[in-house]
């Protein structure tokens, strides 16, 4: 079935209904809002057969997948800008001219954990071993296992993960519980999250581009900055339902090895 012309008429369809007296509120000078809305819905559905279901009519999705013409470097810059706008701490290690050079990922992770005073770190099962190779042995590794309780995770200082995809236009990092990300809970309970993003193959410009890469059957966590909320007085509180501190490392292929 093809989409109908909104102005077409079908012999078996409902017909538009003129506004009835019920549309006037008793004692009011104007029409009742609910009656107006219902009348507009009836007019919009005037040519729809009674037996037709929504699934029978294809919806034309003509929105743009890509917005603008950005290079990969410009897309990475936009991601970094929007992440920072959401109060994430962004570290650039994706180009030779970055403050943190591509070969320094293990040293950078070790420094961030040391600056945090971390005594333990949660580790997804598929996290590349090289990423934590510079972290001193005194920092306890806590493997992501089914036996971990919320109490156990609350005692963990930090967590280090990869990601599934990152969206430049919204400053969003998406996790899908992949091997280098682990169970959702290990990124929600510890107060400090270090997330490594491979710019060359994980950064996209728009939400439609990201959705094409994701499996909706997986447990998806969409992160735009550290956990935050505001009360009725608009006082911002961070760390209510996730990490208080989110540090993102944008890295290139040289430093994000999967060994």
Secondary structure, 3 states (H helix, E strand, C coil): CCCCCCCCCCCCECCCCCCCHHHECCCCCCECHHHHHHHHHHHHCCCCECCCCHHHCCCCCCCCCCCCCCCHHHHHHHHHHHHHHCCCEEEEECCCCCCCCHHHHHHHHHHHHHHHCCCEEEECCCCCHHHHCCCCCCCEEEECCCCCCHHHHHCCCEEEECCCEEECCCCEEEECCCCCCCCHHHHCCCCEEEEEEEHHHHEECCHHHHHHHCCCCCCCEEECCCCEEECCCCCEEECCCCCCEEEEEEECCCCCCCC
